[in-house]
Amino acid sequence: MPHFLAASPLQDVIFGASLYFPPIFKAFALGFVLWLLIHHALREKIYAGDIWHPLLMDLALFVIMVSVSQWFLVKW
């Protein structure tokens, strides 16, 4: 068997890491990206203070985005 067709140990490590990587961290990472997009779009309204306290609004949006990303990862 040629050397380039043999499975390398690095591929096994990468595949194993993707299997055993904590799913909640995947949800946090995807939720953070979604939060960045939503936060950028709503920044003026959030920091105007008309809706809610800005930090509480940011935190609530982040929790919602992590929940949405967890749902998306479970359904996908």
C-alpha positions, -999 to +999 in steps of 0.1 A: +000+000+000+014+034-009+024+057+019+000+085+009-030+062+010-023+050+045-043+067+073-020+090+093-022+091+131-029+128+128-061+121+109-072+098+137-064+125+163-084+151+144-114+127+139-113+117+176-111+153+187-142+161+167-160+132+183-150+139+219-150+177+217-176+189+242-208+197+223-216+225+247-184+243+236-195+239+200-228+255+209-210+284+227-187+290+198-216+290+172-237+311+196-209+336+200-207+340+162-245+344+160-244+369+189-218+389+171-239+392+140-271+401+160-252+425+183-237+443+154-271+447+138-289+459+170-260+479+186-276+513+184-309+501+198-292+482+226-270+510+238-298+536+235-312+521+267-348+523+254-354+486+256-335+473+286-302+477+304-274+472+277-255+445+296-286+426+304-297+428+268-263+416+256-264+387+281-300+378+271-291+378+234-261+357+241-281+331+260-307+330+233-281+326+206-264+297+225-298+281+229-305+285+192-271+271+182-276+241+206-309+234+190-294+237+155-266+213+164-290+188+178-313+189+148-284+189+123 
